[in-house]
Amino acid sequence: MTTVTVSQKYQIVIPKEVRISLGLRPGQKIQVLVYEGRAEFVPVRDAKSMQGFLRGIDTSVPREPDRS
């Protein structure tokens, strides 16, 4: 686990290994979610990069009778 320090201006530096792991780029938007006493940072992806990410997913799930 990596520890960062909050500056006097409430800024932090995202460690290099985290930036690489998440594929972050300068200027990229990140959503901040507060959940159960912690902040979660989620990179915002454009629709183009999301194309096909569900390819191969199993769609044979039981459905309600009125949804056939």
DRENSE-59114 format. One record per residue (C-alpha): residue in three letters; x, y, z. Coordinates in steps of 0.05 Angstrom, whole numbers, padded with zeros to 5 digits, always signed. Example, Ala and Ser with C-alpha at 12.3 -4.5 7.8 and 13.67 -1.06 7.14 Angstrom:
<sites>
ala+00246-00090+00156;ser+00273-00021+00143;
</sites>
This chain:
<sites>
met+00000+00000+00000;thr+00025+00069-00018;thr+00016+00130+00027;val+00009+00201+00001;thr+00008+00268+00038;val-00046+00321+00030;ser-00015+00389+00018;gln-00037+00455+00051;lys-00079+00466-00012;tyr-00112+00397-00003;gln-00075+00369-00063;ile-00044+00300-00070;val+00004+00269-00120;ile-00020+00203-00150;pro+00040+00156-00146;lys+00071+00135-00212;glu+00054+00060-00204;val-00020+00079-00193;arg-00021+00125-00254;ile+00009+00071-00297;ser-00038+00017-00269;leu-00100+00059-00283;gly-00075+00086-00349;leu-00083+00159-00326;arg-00062+00216-00371;pro-00052+00290-00355;gly-00117+00328-00360;gln-00160+00265-00353;lys-00223+00270-00312;ile-00232+00226-00250;gln-00297+00216-00211;val-00291+00220-00135;leu-00339+00177-00096;val-00346+00179-00020;tyr-00365+00111+00006;glu-00365+00085+00077;gly-00316+00137+00103;arg-00267+00134+00045;ala-00257+00168-00022;glu-00252+00126-00085;phe-00223+00155-00149;val-00251+00126-00213;pro-00223+00146-00281;val-00275+00172-00330;arg-00271+00134-00396;asp-00299+00159-00461;ala-00351+00116-00496;lys-00304+00100-00554;ser-00254+00065-00507;met-00311+00024-00475;gln-00333-00006-00542;gly-00331-00082-00539;phe-00310-00088-00466;leu-00368-00138-00453;arg-00350-00182-00513;gly-00357-00255-00494;ile-00401-00244-00433;asp-00450-00300-00418;thr-00519-00275-00435;ser-00556-00340-00421;val-00586-00319-00355;pro-00656-00339-00331;arg-00707-00285-00348;glu-00774-00266-00319;pro-00832-00296-00359;asp-00855-00226-00381;arg-00786-00209-00409;ser-00778-00262-00463;
</sites>
